[in-house]
Amino acid sequence: MQSQLHSLRAYIQSINDIAEDTIRVCTVAGLDLEELGESDSIDTIDKAMRKLIDAQHCMDIESSLVAQLSSQLDTSAVETDYLSSWEQSMSKYENMSEASKYGRNEKYRDFRQQLWDVNHEGEPMPRLFAGQAGDESDEELVIAGARLTYRCPVTTSWLVDPVTSKQCKHSFSKEAILNFIRSSRGSCACPVDGCSKTIRSSDLYADKLLERKVARHLRQLEMEETAAQYTVVQ
């Protein structure tokens, strides 16, 4: 039984990984449409993102219940009614407001923030679900966001061909981290201070979204520098 539960958890994780990859693809597609001025088409991407987030939530519930069953089997005290627990958890999620489902979801907030930044760099993004119950704190969450660093922790220079670890979500310049891993015989402790995760080359994925963010950030710095020089000349 334990081996079957282990296989089920591995299967759920593989589906979740596919959803993660699809979310990244949807975000890139949305950015392309926004940059081309085809904002009307983004509604389709937005709906797909929400469905993916719903699916991931469902898989998180499944994974949690499987873990509970596995733990209870070890003590010979199976108390979890899988189907009943799943239905209760899904019913609770389905009754949540959109603000709670998506406005508090990091992936969705990041998706909407990146779309906003294409044409509103440096401007605060308005609330995503203004007027809905439960959105009082969404504005702070969305606008504050997670402040990214665009420098590689290995080289301390700007990220080049950035890759991100699936284990800890830290990002690095591709060549720098691969050299670091090779010098450590195939695996290494994450070089970010305070991170205890181990990184292998198989844990890394090419982060095209971050690559675009870095490029946009560098363009912004260049424009600010040009503006400052122009002011001095004037």
TORKOLPA-61418 format. One record per residue: residue in three letters; x, y, z of N, C-alpha, C in turn. Coordinates in nm, 2 decimals, decimal comma, padded with zeros to 4 digits, m for minus. Example, Ala and Ser with C-alpha at 12.3 -4.5 7.8 and 13.67 -1.06 7.14 Angstrom:
{pt 'ALA'; {01,32; m00,57; 00,78}; {01,23; m00,45; 00,78}; {01,32; m00,33; 00,78}}
{pt 'SER'; {01,28; m00,22; 00,71}; {01,37; m00,11; 00,71}; {01,29; 00,00; 00,79}}
***
This chain:
{pt 'MET'; {00,08; m00,12; 00,00}; {00,00; 00,00; 00,00}; {00,09; 00,13; 00,00}}
{pt 'GLN'; {00,19; 00,12; 00,08}; {00,28; 00,24; 00,09}; {00,34; 00,27; m00,05}}
{pt 'SER'; {00,38; 00,17; m00,12}; {00,45; 00,18; m00,25}; {00,35; 00,25; m00,35}}
{pt 'GLN'; {00,22; 00,21; m00,34}; {00,12; 00,26; m00,42}; {00,10; 00,41; m00,39}}
{pt 'LEU'; {00,10; 00,44; m00,27}; {00,08; 00,59; m00,23}; {00,20; 00,67; m00,27}}
{pt 'HIS'; {00,32; 00,61; m00,26}; {00,44; 00,68; m00,30}; {00,43; 00,71; m00,45}}
{pt 'SER'; {00,39; 00,61; m00,53}; {00,37; 00,62; m00,67}; {00,27; 00,73; m00,71}}
{pt 'LEU'; {00,16; 00,73; m00,63}; {00,06; 00,83; m00,65}; {00,11; 00,97; m00,63}}
{pt 'ARG'; {00,18; 00,99; m00,52}; {00,24; 01,12; m00,49}; {00,34; 01,16; m00,60}}
{pt 'ALA'; {00,41; 01,07; m00,65}; {00,51; 01,10; m00,76}; {00,43; 01,14; m00,88}}
{pt 'TYR'; {00,32; 01,08; m00,91}; {00,24; 01,11; m01,03}; {00,18; 01,25; m01,01}}
{pt 'ILE'; {00,13; 01,28; m00,89}; {00,07; 01,41; m00,87}; {00,17; 01,52; m00,89}}
{pt 'GLN'; {00,29; 01,49; m00,84}; {00,40; 01,59; m00,85}; {00,44; 01,61; m01,00}}
{pt 'SER'; {00,44; 01,50; m01,08}; {00,47; 01,52; m01,22}; {00,37; 01,60; m01,29}}
{pt 'ILE'; {00,24; 01,58; m01,26}; {00,14; 01,67; m01,31}; {00,15; 01,81; m01,27}}
{pt 'ASN'; {00,19; 01,83; m01,15}; {00,21; 01,97; m01,09}; {00,32; 02,04; m01,16}}
{pt 'ASP'; {00,43; 01,96; m01,19}; {00,54; 02,01; m01,27}; {00,50; 02,06; m01,41}}
{pt 'ILE'; {00,42; 01,98; m01,47}; {00,37; 02,02; m01,60}; {00,29; 02,15; m01,60}}
{pt 'ALA'; {00,21; 02,16; m01,49}; {00,13; 02,28; m01,47}; {00,22; 02,40; m01,45}}
{pt 'GLU'; {00,33; 02,38; m01,37}; {00,42; 02,49; m01,35}; {00,48; 02,54; m01,49}}
{pt 'ASP'; {00,52; 02,44; m01,57}; {00,58; 02,47; m01,70}; {00,48; 02,55; m01,78}}
{pt 'THR'; {00,35; 02,50; m01,78}; {00,25; 02,57; m01,86}; {00,22; 02,71; m01,81}}
{pt 'ILE'; {00,23; 02,73; m01,68}; {00,21; 02,87; m01,63}; {00,32; 02,96; m01,68}}
{pt 'ARG'; {00,44; 02,91; m01,69}; {00,55; 02,99; m01,74}; {00,53; 03,02; m01,89}}
{pt 'VAL'; {00,48; 02,92; m01,96}; {00,45; 02,94; m02,11}; {00,34; 03,04; m02,13}}
{pt 'CYS'; {00,24; 03,03; m02,04}; {00,13; 03,13; m02,05}; {00,17; 03,27; m02,02}}
{pt 'THR'; {00,26; 03,28; m01,93}; {00,31; 03,42; m01,89}; {00,39; 03,48; m02,00}}
{pt 'VAL'; {00,48; 03,40; m02,07}; {00,56; 03,44; m02,18}; {00,46; 03,48; m02,30}}
{pt 'ALA'; {00,36; 03,40; m02,32}; {00,27; 03,43; m02,43}; {00,19; 03,56; m02,40}}
{pt 'GLY'; {00,15; 03,58; m02,27}; {00,08; 03,70; m02,23}; {00,17; 03,83; m02,25}}
{pt 'LEU'; {00,30; 03,81; m02,22}; {00,39; 03,93; m02,24}; {00,41; 03,96; m02,38}}
{pt 'ASP'; {00,42; 03,85; m02,47}; {00,43; 03,88; m02,61}; {00,31; 03,95; m02,67}}
{pt 'LEU'; {00,19; 03,91; m02,62}; {00,07; 03,98; m02,67}; {00,06; 04,12; m02,62}}
{pt 'GLU'; {00,10; 04,14; m02,50}; {00,10; 04,28; m02,44}; {00,20; 04,37; m02,52}}
{pt 'GLU'; {00,32; 04,32; m02,54}; {00,42; 04,40; m02,62}; {00,38; 04,42; m02,76}}
{pt 'LEU'; {00,30; 04,34; m02,82}; {00,25; 04,36; m02,95}; {00,12; 04,44; m02,96}}
{pt 'GLY'; {00,07; 04,48; m02,84}; {m00,04; 04,57; m02,83}; {m00,17; 04,49; m02,85}}
{pt 'GLU'; {m00,17; 04,36; m02,84}; {m00,29; 04,28; m02,85}; {m00,35; 04,24; m02,72}}
{pt 'SER'; {m00,38; 04,35; m02,64}; {m00,43; 04,33; m02,50}; {m00,56; 04,25; m02,50}}
{pt 'ASP'; {m00,64; 04,27; m02,60}; {m00,77; 04,20; m02,60}; {m00,76; 04,05; m02,60}}
{pt 'SER'; {m00,65; 04,00; m02,65}; {m00,63; 03,85; m02,65}; {m00,58; 03,80; m02,52}}
{pt 'ILE'; {m00,54; 03,89; m02,43}; {m00,49; 03,84; m02,30}; {m00,59; 03,78; m02,21}}
{pt 'ASP'; {m00,72; 03,81; m02,23}; {m00,83; 03,76; m02,15}; {m00,83; 03,60; m02,16}}
{pt 'THR'; {m00,80; 03,55; m02,28}; {m00,79; 03,40; m02,29}; {m00,68; 03,35; m02,21}}
{pt 'ILE'; {m00,56; 03,41; m02,21}; {m00,44; 03,37; m02,13}; {m00,48; 03,38; m01,99}}
{pt 'ASP'; {m00,54; 03,48; m01,95}; {m00,58; 03,50; m01,81}; {m00,67; 03,39; m01,76}}
{pt 'LYS'; {m00,77; 03,35; m01,84}; {m00,86; 03,24; m01,80}; {m00,78; 03,11; m01,79}}
{pt 'ALA'; {m00,69; 03,09; m01,88}; {m00,61; 02,97; m01,87}; {m00,52; 02,97; m01,75}}
{pt 'MET'; {m00,47; 03,08; m01,71}; {m00,39; 03,09; m01,58}; {m00,47; 03,05; m01,46}}
{pt 'ARG'; {m00,59; 03,10; m01,46}; {m00,68; 03,07; m01,34}; {m00,71; 02,92; m01,34}}
{pt 'LYS'; {m00,74; 02,86; m01,45}; {m00,77; 02,72; m01,45}; {m00,65; 02,64; m01,41}}
{pt 'LEU'; {m00,53; 02,68; m01,45}; {m00,41; 02,61; m01,40}; {m00,39; 02,63; m01,25}}
{pt 'ILE'; {m00,42; 02,75; m01,20}; {m00,40; 02,77; m01,05}; {m00,51; 02,68; m00,98}}
{pt 'ASP'; {m00,63; 02,67; m01,03}; {m00,73; 02,59; m00,97}; {m00,68; 02,44; m00,97}}
{pt 'ALA'; {m00,63; 02,40; m01,08}; {m00,58; 02,26; m01,09}; {m00,47; 02,23; m00,99}}
{pt 'GLN'; {m00,38; 02,33; m00,98}; {m00,27; 02,31; m00,88}; {m00,32; 02,30; m00,74}}
{pt 'HIS'; {m00,42; 02,38; m00,71}; {m00,48; 02,38; m00,58}; {m00,54; 02,24; m00,55}}
{pt 'CYS'; {m00,61; 02,19; m00,65}; {m00,66; 02,05; m00,64}; {m00,56; 01,95; m00,62}}
{pt 'MET'; {m00,45; 01,96; m00,69}; {m00,34; 01,87; m00,67}; {m00,27; 01,88; m00,54}}
{pt 'ASP'; {m00,26; 02,00; m00,48}; {m00,21; 02,02; m00,35}; {m00,29; 01,95; m00,25}}
{pt 'ILE'; {m00,43; 01,96; m00,26}; {m00,52; 01,89; m00,17}; {m00,49; 01,74; m00,18}}
{pt 'GLU'; {m00,49; 01,69; m00,30}; {m00,46; 01,54; m00,33}; {m00,33; 01,50; m00,26}}
{pt 'SER'; {m00,23; 01,57; m00,28}; {m00,10; 01,54; m00,23}; {m00,10; 01,54; m00,08}}
{pt 'SER'; {m00,17; 01,64; m00,02}; {m00,17; 01,65; 00,13}; {m00,25; 01,53; 00,19}}
{pt 'LEU'; {m00,36; 01,49; 00,12}; {m00,44; 01,37; 00,17}; {m00,36; 01,24; 00,16}}
{pt 'VAL'; {m00,29; 01,23; 00,05}; {m00,21; 01,11; 00,03}; {m00,10; 01,10; 00,14}}
{pt 'ALA'; {m00,04; 01,21; 00,17}; {00,06; 01,22; 00,27}; {00,00; 01,18; 00,41}}
{pt 'GLN'; {m00,12; 01,22; 00,44}; {m00,19; 01,19; 00,56}; {m00,22; 01,04; 00,57}}
{pt 'LEU'; {m00,26; 00,98; 00,46}; {m00,29; 00,84; 00,46}; {m00,16; 00,76; 00,48}}
{pt 'SER'; {m00,06; 00,80; 00,41}; {00,07; 00,73; 00,43}; {00,12; 00,74; 00,57}}
{pt 'SER'; {00,11; 00,85; 00,64}; {00,15; 00,87; 00,78}; {00,06; 00,78; 00,87}}
{pt 'GLN'; {m00,07; 00,78; 00,84}; {m00,16; 00,70; 00,93}; {m00,13; 00,55; 00,91}}
{pt 'LEU'; {m00,10; 00,51; 00,79}; {m00,07; 00,36; 00,77}; {00,05; 00,32; 00,85}}
{pt 'ASP'; {00,15; 00,41; 00,87}; {00,26; 00,37; 00,95}; {00,23; 00,34; 01,09}}
{pt 'THR'; {00,12; 00,40; 01,14}; {00,08; 00,38; 01,28}; {m00,05; 00,29; 01,29}}
{pt 'SER'; {m00,09; 00,23; 01,17}; {m00,20; 00,14; 01,16}; {m00,33; 00,21; 01,22}}
{pt 'ALA'; {m00,34; 00,34; 01,20}; {m00,46; 00,41; 01,24}; {m00,51; 00,50; 01,13}}
{pt 'VAL'; {m00,57; 00,44; 01,03}; {m00,62; 00,51; 00,92}; {m00,75; 00,58; 00,96}}
{pt 'GLU'; {m00,75; 00,71; 00,97}; {m00,87; 00,79; 01,01}; {m00,92; 00,88; 00,90}}
{pt 'THR'; {m00,84; 00,90; 00,80}; {m00,88; 01,00; 00,69}; {m00,98; 00,93; 00,59}}
{pt 'ASP'; {m01,10; 00,99; 00,58}; {m01,19; 00,95; 00,47}; {m01,15; 01,04; 00,35}}
{pt 'TYR'; {m01,08; 00,97; 00,26}; {m01,02; 01,04; 00,15}; {m01,12; 01,12; 00,07}}
{pt 'LEU'; {m01,23; 01,06; 00,02}; {m01,32; 01,12; m00,07}; {m01,40; 01,24; 00,01}}
{pt 'SER'; {m01,44; 01,21; 00,13}; {m01,51; 01,31; 00,21}; {m01,42; 01,43; 00,23}}
{pt 'SER'; {m01,29; 01,41; 00,27}; {m01,20; 01,52; 00,30}; {m01,17; 01,60; 00,17}}
{pt 'TRP'; {m01,16; 01,53; 00,06}; {m01,13; 01,60; m00,07}; {m01,25; 01,69; m00,11}}
{pt 'GLU'; {m01,37; 01,63; m00,10}; {m01,49; 01,71; m00,13}; {m01,50; 01,83; m00,04}}
{pt 'GLN'; {m01,48; 01,82; 00,09}; {m01,49; 01,93; 00,18}; {m01,39; 02,04; 00,14}}
{pt 'SER'; {m01,26; 02,00; 00,11}; {m01,16; 02,10; 00,08}; {m01,19; 02,17; m00,05}}
{pt 'MET'; {m01,23; 02,09; m00,15}; {m01,27; 02,15; m00,28}; {m01,39; 02,25; m00,27}}
{pt 'SER'; {m01,48; 02,21; m00,19}; {m01,60; 02,29; m00,17}; {m01,56; 02,42; m00,10}}
{pt 'LYS'; {m01,47; 02,42; m00,01}; {m01,43; 02,54; 00,06}; {m01,35; 02,63; m00,04}}
{pt 'TYR'; {m01,27; 02,57; m00,13}; {m01,20; 02,65; m00,22}; {m01,29; 02,71; m00,33}}
{pt 'GLU'; {m01,39; 02,63; m00,37}; {m01,48; 02,68; m00,48}; {m01,57; 02,80; m00,43}}
{pt 'ASN'; {m01,59; 02,80; m00,29}; {m01,67; 02,91; m00,24}; {m01,59; 03,03; m00,20}}
{pt 'MET'; {m01,46; 03,03; m00,22}; {m01,38; 03,15; m00,20}; {m01,40; 03,25; m00,31}}
{pt 'SER'; {m01,38; 03,38; m00,28}; {m01,39; 03,48; m00,38}; {m01,27; 03,48; m00,47}}
{pt 'GLU'; {m01,28; 03,54; m00,59}; {m01,17; 03,54; m00,68}; {m01,05; 03,61; m00,62}}
{pt 'ALA'; {m01,08; 03,71; m00,54}; {m00,97; 03,79; m00,48}; {m00,89; 03,70; m00,39}}
{pt 'SER'; {m00,96; 03,61; m00,32}; {m00,89; 03,51; m00,23}; {m00,82; 03,40; m00,31}}
{pt 'LYS'; {m00,88; 03,35; m00,42}; {m00,82; 03,25; m00,50}; {m00,70; 03,29; m00,57}}
{pt 'TYR'; {m00,71; 03,41; m00,64}; {m00,61; 03,45; m00,73}; {m00,53; 03,57; m00,69}}
{pt 'GLY'; {m00,60; 03,66; m00,62}; {m00,53; 03,78; m00,57}; {m00,42; 03,75; m00,47}}
{pt 'ARG'; {m00,43; 03,64; m00,40}; {m00,33; 03,60; m00,30}; {m00,24; 03,50; m00,36}}
{pt 'ASN'; {m00,26; 03,46; m00,48}; {m00,17; 03,36; m00,54}; {m00,05; 03,42; m00,60}}
{pt 'GLU'; {00,07; 03,38; m00,56}; {00,20; 03,44; m00,60}; {00,21; 03,44; m00,75}}
{pt 'LYS'; {00,18; 03,32; m00,81}; {00,20; 03,31; m00,96}; {00,11; 03,40; m01,04}}
{pt 'TYR'; {m00,01; 03,41; m00,99}; {m00,11; 03,50; m01,06}; {m00,07; 03,64; m01,05}}
{pt 'ARG'; {m00,03; 03,68; m00,92}; {00,00; 03,82; m00,90}; {00,13; 03,86; m00,99}}
{pt 'ASP'; {00,22; 03,76; m00,99}; {00,34; 03,79; m01,07}; {00,31; 03,80; m01,22}}
{pt 'PHE'; {00,22; 03,72; m01,27}; {00,17; 03,72; m01,41}; {00,11; 03,86; m01,44}}
{pt 'ARG'; {00,02; 03,90; m01,35}; {m00,05; 04,03; m01,38}; {00,05; 04,15; m01,36}}
{pt 'GLN'; {00,14; 04,14; m01,27}; {00,24; 04,25; m01,25}; {00,33; 04,26; m01,37}}
{pt 'GLN'; {00,37; 04,15; m01,43}; {00,46; 04,16; m01,54}; {00,39; 04,22; m01,66}}
{pt 'LEU'; {00,26; 04,18; m01,68}; {00,18; 04,24; m01,79}; {00,17; 04,39; m01,77}}
{pt 'TRP'; {00,14; 04,43; m01,65}; {00,13; 04,57; m01,62}; {00,26; 04,65; m01,65}}
{pt 'ASP'; {00,37; 04,59; m01,61}; {00,50; 04,66; m01,62}; {00,54; 04,68; m01,77}}
{pt 'VAL'; {00,48; 04,60; m01,86}; {00,52; 04,62; m02,00}; {00,49; 04,77; m02,05}}
{pt 'ASN'; {00,38; 04,82; m02,00}; {00,35; 04,96; m02,05}; {00,34; 05,06; m01,93}}
{pt 'HIS'; {00,37; 05,01; m01,81}; {00,35; 05,10; m01,69}; {00,47; 05,08; m01,60}}
{pt 'GLU'; {00,59; 05,07; m01,65}; {00,71; 05,05; m01,57}; {00,72; 05,15; m01,46}}
{pt 'GLY'; {00,73; 05,11; m01,34}; {00,75; 05,20; m01,22}; {00,62; 05,25; m01,16}}
{pt 'GLU'; {00,51; 05,23; m01,23}; {00,38; 05,27; m01,18}; {00,32; 05,16; m01,09}}
{pt 'PRO'; {00,25; 05,20; m00,98}; {00,19; 05,10; m00,90}; {00,07; 05,03; m00,98}}
{pt 'MET'; {00,06; 04,90; m00,97}; {m00,05; 04,83; m01,03}; {m00,18; 04,85; m00,95}}
{pt 'PRO'; {m00,29; 04,88; m01,01}; {m00,42; 04,89; m00,94}; {m00,46; 04,76; m00,89}}
{pt 'ARG'; {m00,56; 04,76; m00,80}; {m00,61; 04,63; m00,74}; {m00,67; 04,54; m00,86}}
{pt 'LEU'; {m00,65; 04,42; m00,84}; {m00,70; 04,32; m00,94}; {m00,85; 04,29; m00,93}}
{pt 'PHE'; {m00,89; 04,30; m00,80}; {m01,03; 04,26; m00,77}; {m01,10; 04,36; m00,69}}
{pt 'ALA'; {m01,09; 04,49; m00,72}; {m01,15; 04,59; m00,64}; {m01,30; 04,57; m00,63}}
{pt 'GLY'; {m01,35; 04,59; m00,51}; {m01,50; 04,58; m00,49}; {m01,54; 04,44; m00,45}}
{pt 'GLN'; {m01,45; 04,34; m00,45}; {m01,50; 04,21; m00,41}; {m01,47; 04,19; m00,27}}
{pt 'ALA'; {m01,55; 04,11; m00,20}; {m01,53; 04,08; m00,06}; {m01,40; 04,01; m00,05}}
{pt 'GLY'; {m01,32; 04,04; 00,06}; {m01,20; 03,97; 00,09}; {m01,08; 04,02; 00,02}}
{pt 'ASP'; {m01,09; 04,14; m00,05}; {m00,98; 04,19; m00,13}; {m00,91; 04,30; m00,06}}
{pt 'GLU'; {m00,94; 04,33; 00,07}; {m00,89; 04,44; 00,14}; {m00,74; 04,44; 00,14}}
{pt 'SER'; {m00,67; 04,33; 00,16}; {m00,53; 04,32; 00,17}; {m00,46; 04,29; 00,04}}
{pt 'ASP'; {m00,54; 04,27; m00,07}; {m00,48; 04,23; m00,20}; {m00,39; 04,34; m00,26}}
{pt 'GLU'; {m00,43; 04,47; m00,24}; {m00,36; 04,58; m00,30}; {m00,22; 04,58; m00,24}}
{pt 'GLU'; {m00,20; 04,57; m00,11}; {m00,07; 04,57; m00,05}; {00,01; 04,45; m00,11}}
{pt 'LEU'; {m00,05; 04,33; m00,12}; {00,02; 04,21; m00,16}; {00,07; 04,23; m00,31}}
{pt 'VAL'; {m00,02; 04,28; m00,39}; {00,01; 04,29; m00,53}; {00,11; 04,40; m00,56}}
{pt 'ILE'; {00,09; 04,51; m00,50}; {00,19; 04,62; m00,53}; {00,32; 04,60; m00,47}}
{pt 'ALA'; {00,32; 04,55; m00,34}; {00,45; 04,52; m00,28}; {00,53; 04,41; m00,35}}
{pt 'GLY'; {00,46; 04,30; m00,37}; {00,52; 04,19; m00,45}; {00,65; 04,14; m00,38}}
{pt 'ALA'; {00,72; 04,06; m00,45}; {00,85; 04,01; m00,40}; {00,96; 04,08; m00,48}}
{pt 'ARG'; {01,04; 04,15; m00,41}; {01,15; 04,22; m00,48}; {01,25; 04,13; m00,53}}
{pt 'LEU'; {01,27; 04,13; m00,66}; {01,37; 04,04; m00,72}; {01,51; 04,10; m00,72}}
{pt 'THR'; {01,61; 04,01; m00,71}; {01,74; 04,06; m00,74}; {01,78; 04,02; m00,88}}
{pt 'TYR'; {01,85; 04,11; m00,95}; {01,88; 04,08; m01,09}; {02,03; 04,05; m01,10}}
{pt 'ARG'; {02,10; 04,02; m00,99}; {02,24; 03,99; m00,99}; {02,26; 03,84; m00,95}}
{pt 'CYS'; {02,35; 03,78; m01,01}; {02,38; 03,64; m00,98}; {02,45; 03,63; m00,84}}
{pt 'PRO'; {02,41; 03,55; m00,75}; {02,48; 03,53; m00,62}; {02,62; 03,47; m00,63}}
{pt 'VAL'; {02,65; 03,41; m00,74}; {02,78; 03,35; m00,76}; {02,88; 03,45; m00,81}}
{pt 'THR'; {02,84; 03,53; m00,92}; {02,93; 03,62; m00,98}; {02,91; 03,77; m00,93}}
{pt 'THR'; {02,80; 03,79; m00,87}; {02,75; 03,93; m00,82}; {02,73; 04,02; m00,94}}
{pt 'SER'; {02,74; 03,98; m01,06}; {02,72; 04,06; m01,18}; {02,57; 04,03; m01,22}}
{pt 'TRP'; {02,53; 04,11; m01,32}; {02,39; 04,10; m01,38}; {02,37; 03,95; m01,43}}
{pt 'LEU'; {02,26; 03,90; m01,41}; {02,22; 03,76; m01,45}; {02,24; 03,75; m01,60}}
{pt 'VAL'; {02,30; 03,65; m01,65}; {02,32; 03,62; m01,79}; {02,26; 03,48; m01,81}}
{pt 'ASP'; {02,17; 03,46; m01,91}; {02,11; 03,33; m01,93}; {02,06; 03,27; m01,80}}
{pt 'PRO'; {01,97; 03,34; m01,73}; {01,94; 03,30; m01,59}; {01,87; 03,17; m01,59}}
{pt 'VAL'; {01,90; 03,09; m01,49}; {01,84; 02,96; m01,46}; {01,79; 02,97; m01,31}}
{pt 'THR'; {01,68; 02,90; m01,28}; {01,63; 02,90; m01,15}; {01,61; 02,76; m01,10}}
{pt 'SER'; {01,64; 02,74; m00,97}; {01,64; 02,61; m00,90}; {01,49; 02,58; m00,87}}
{pt 'LYS'; {01,45; 02,46; m00,90}; {01,32; 02,41; m00,86}; {01,31; 02,38; m00,71}}
{pt 'GLN'; {01,43; 02,36; m00,65}; {01,44; 02,33; m00,51}; {01,41; 02,45; m00,42}}
{pt 'CYS'; {01,47; 02,56; m00,45}; {01,47; 02,68; m00,36}; {01,42; 02,81; m00,43}}
{pt 'LYS'; {01,40; 02,80; m00,56}; {01,36; 02,92; m00,64}; {01,46; 03,03; m00,65}}
{pt 'HIS'; {01,59; 03,00; m00,61}; {01,69; 03,10; m00,63}; {01,74; 03,09; m00,78}}
{pt 'SER'; {01,79; 03,21; m00,83}; {01,83; 03,22; m00,97}; {01,98; 03,25; m00,98}}
{pt 'PHE'; {02,04; 03,21; m01,09}; {02,18; 03,22; m01,12}; {02,21; 03,24; m01,26}}
{pt 'SER'; {02,32; 03,30; m01,29}; {02,37; 03,29; m01,43}; {02,40; 03,15; m01,47}}
{pt 'LYS'; {02,36; 03,10; m01,58}; {02,37; 02,96; m01,62}; {02,51; 02,91; m01,61}}
{pt 'GLU'; {02,60; 02,97; m01,68}; {02,74; 02,92; m01,68}; {02,80; 02,92; m01,54}}
{pt 'ALA'; {02,77; 03,02; m01,46}; {02,83; 03,03; m01,33}; {02,79; 02,92; m01,24}}
{pt 'ILE'; {02,66; 02,89; m01,23}; {02,61; 02,79; m01,14}; {02,65; 02,65; m01,19}}
{pt 'LEU'; {02,65; 02,63; m01,32}; {02,69; 02,50; m01,37}; {02,84; 02,47; m01,34}}
{pt 'ASN'; {02,92; 02,57; m01,35}; {03,06; 02,55; m01,32}; {03,07; 02,52; m01,17}}
{pt 'PHE'; {02,99; 02,59; m01,09}; {02,99; 02,57; m00,94}; {02,95; 02,43; m00,91}}
{pt 'ILE'; {02,85; 02,38; m00,97}; {02,80; 02,24; m00,95}; {02,91; 02,14; m00,99}}
{pt 'ARG'; {02,97; 02,16; m01,11}; {03,07; 02,07; m01,16}; {03,19; 02,06; m01,07}}
{pt 'SER'; {03,23; 02,18; m01,01}; {03,34; 02,18; m00,92}; {03,31; 02,11; m00,79}}
{pt 'SER'; {03,18; 02,09; m00,76}; {03,14; 02,03; m00,64}; {03,10; 01,88; m00,67}}
{pt 'ARG'; {03,14; 01,83; m00,78}; {03,12; 01,69; m00,82}; {02,97; 01,65; m00,84}}
{pt 'GLY'; {02,89; 01,74; m00,90}; {02,76; 01,71; m00,94}; {02,65; 01,77; m00,85}}
{pt 'SER'; {02,68; 01,82; m00,74}; {02,58; 01,88; m00,65}; {02,65; 01,98; m00,56}}
{pt 'CYS'; {02,57; 02,08; m00,52}; {02,63; 02,18; m00,43}; {02,52; 02,24; m00,34}}
{pt 'ALA'; {02,57; 02,29; m00,23}; {02,47; 02,37; m00,14}; {02,44; 02,50; m00,22}}
{pt 'CYS'; {02,32; 02,54; m00,21}; {02,28; 02,67; m00,28}; {02,37; 02,78; m00,23}}
{pt 'PRO'; {02,43; 02,86; m00,32}; {02,53; 02,96; m00,27}; {02,46; 03,09; m00,21}}
{pt 'VAL'; {02,33; 03,09; m00,21}; {02,26; 03,20; m00,15}; {02,27; 03,19; 00,00}}
{pt 'ASP'; {02,31; 03,30; 00,07}; {02,33; 03,29; 00,22}; {02,19; 03,26; 00,28}}
{pt 'GLY'; {02,20; 03,16; 00,38}; {02,08; 03,13; 00,45}; {02,00; 03,01; 00,39}}
{pt 'CYS'; {02,03; 02,97; 00,27}; {01,96; 02,87; 00,20}; {02,03; 02,73; 00,22}}
{pt 'SER'; {01,95; 02,63; 00,26}; {02,01; 02,50; 00,30}; {01,98; 02,40; 00,19}}
{pt 'LYS'; {01,92; 02,44; 00,08}; {01,89; 02,34; m00,03}; {02,01; 02,30; m00,10}}
{pt 'THR'; {02,01; 02,18; m00,16}; {02,11; 02,12; m00,24}; {02,07; 02,14; m00,39}}
{pt 'ILE'; {02,16; 02,18; m00,47}; {02,13; 02,20; m00,61}; {02,20; 02,10; m00,71}}
{pt 'ARG'; {02,14; 02,05; m00,80}; {02,20; 01,97; m00,91}; {02,16; 02,03; m01,04}}
{pt 'SER'; {02,23; 02,00; m01,14}; {02,20; 02,06; m01,27}; {02,06; 02,02; m01,32}}
{pt 'SER'; {02,01; 01,91; m01,28}; {01,88; 01,86; m01,32}; {01,77; 01,94; m01,25}}
{pt 'ASP'; {01,80; 02,02; m01,15}; {01,71; 02,10; m01,07}; {01,68; 02,23; m01,14}}
{pt 'LEU'; {01,77; 02,27; m01,24}; {01,76; 02,40; m01,29}; {01,68; 02,41; m01,42}}
{pt 'TYR'; {01,61; 02,52; m01,44}; {01,54; 02,54; m01,56}; {01,56; 02,68; m01,62}}
{pt 'ALA'; {01,57; 02,69; m01,75}; {01,59; 02,82; m01,81}; {01,48; 02,91; m01,78}}
{pt 'ASP'; {01,51; 03,03; m01,71}; {01,40; 03,12; m01,66}; {01,39; 03,23; m01,76}}
{pt 'LYS'; {01,31; 03,21; m01,87}; {01,29; 03,31; m01,97}; {01,22; 03,44; m01,92}}
{pt 'LEU'; {01,13; 03,42; m01,82}; {01,06; 03,53; m01,76}; {01,16; 03,62; m01,69}}
{pt 'LEU'; {01,25; 03,56; m01,61}; {01,35; 03,64; m01,54}; {01,44; 03,71; m01,64}}
{pt 'GLU'; {01,47; 03,64; m01,75}; {01,56; 03,70; m01,85}; {01,50; 03,83; m01,91}}
{pt 'ARG'; {01,37; 03,83; m01,93}; {01,30; 03,94; m01,98}; {01,30; 04,05; m01,87}}
{pt 'LYS'; {01,28; 04,02; m01,75}; {01,28; 04,12; m01,64}; {01,42; 04,18; m01,63}}
{pt 'VAL'; {01,53; 04,10; m01,64}; {01,66; 04,16; m01,63}; {01,68; 04,26; m01,75}}
{pt 'ALA'; {01,64; 04,22; m01,87}; {01,66; 04,30; m01,98}; {01,58; 04,43; m01,97}}
{pt 'ARG'; {01,46; 04,42; m01,92}; {01,38; 04,54; m01,90}; {01,44; 04,63; m01,79}}
{pt 'HIS'; {01,49; 04,57; m01,68}; {01,56; 04,65; m01,58}; {01,68; 04,72; m01,63}}
{pt 'LEU'; {01,76; 04,65; m01,71}; {01,88; 04,72; m01,76}; {01,84; 04,83; m01,86}}
{pt 'ARG'; {01,74; 04,81; m01,94}; {01,69; 04,92; m02,02}; {01,65; 05,04; m01,94}}
{pt 'GLN'; {01,58; 05,01; m01,83}; {01,53; 05,12; m01,75}; {01,65; 05,20; m01,69}}
{pt 'LEU'; {01,75; 05,12; m01,64}; {01,87; 05,19; m01,59}; {01,94; 05,28; m01,69}}
{pt 'GLU'; {01,95; 05,22; m01,82}; {02,01; 05,30; m01,92}; {01,93; 05,43; m01,95}}
{pt 'MET'; {01,80; 05,42; m01,95}; {01,72; 05,54; m01,98}; {01,74; 05,64; m01,87}}
{pt 'GLU'; {01,75; 05,59; m01,74}; {01,77; 05,69; m01,63}; {01,90; 05,75; m01,64}}
{pt 'GLU'; {02,00; 05,67; m01,68}; {02,14; 05,73; m01,69}; {02,14; 05,83; m01,80}}
{pt 'THR'; {02,08; 05,80; m01,91}; {02,08; 05,90; m02,03}; {02,00; 06,03; m01,99}}
{pt 'ALA'; {01,89; 06,01; m01,91}; {01,82; 06,13; m01,87}; {01,90; 06,21; m01,77}}
{pt 'ALA'; {01,98; 06,15; m01,68}; {02,06; 06,22; m01,59}; {02,17; 06,30; m01,66}}
{pt 'GLN'; {02,23; 06,23; m01,76}; {02,34; 06,30; m01,84}; {02,28; 06,42; m01,92}}
{pt 'TYR'; {02,16; 06,41; m01,97}; {02,10; 06,51; m02,04}; {02,07; 06,63; m01,95}}
{pt 'THR'; {02,03; 06,60; m01,83}; {02,00; 06,71; m01,73}; {02,12; 06,78; m01,70}}
{pt 'VAL'; {02,23; 06,71; m01,68}; {02,36; 06,77; m01,65}; {02,40; 06,87; m01,76}}
{pt 'VAL'; {02,39; 06,82; m01,88}; {02,43; 06,90; m02,00}; {02,35; 07,03; m02,01}}
{pt 'GLN'; {02,22; 07,02; m01,98}; {02,13; 07,13; m01,99}; {02,17; 07,23; m01,88}}
***
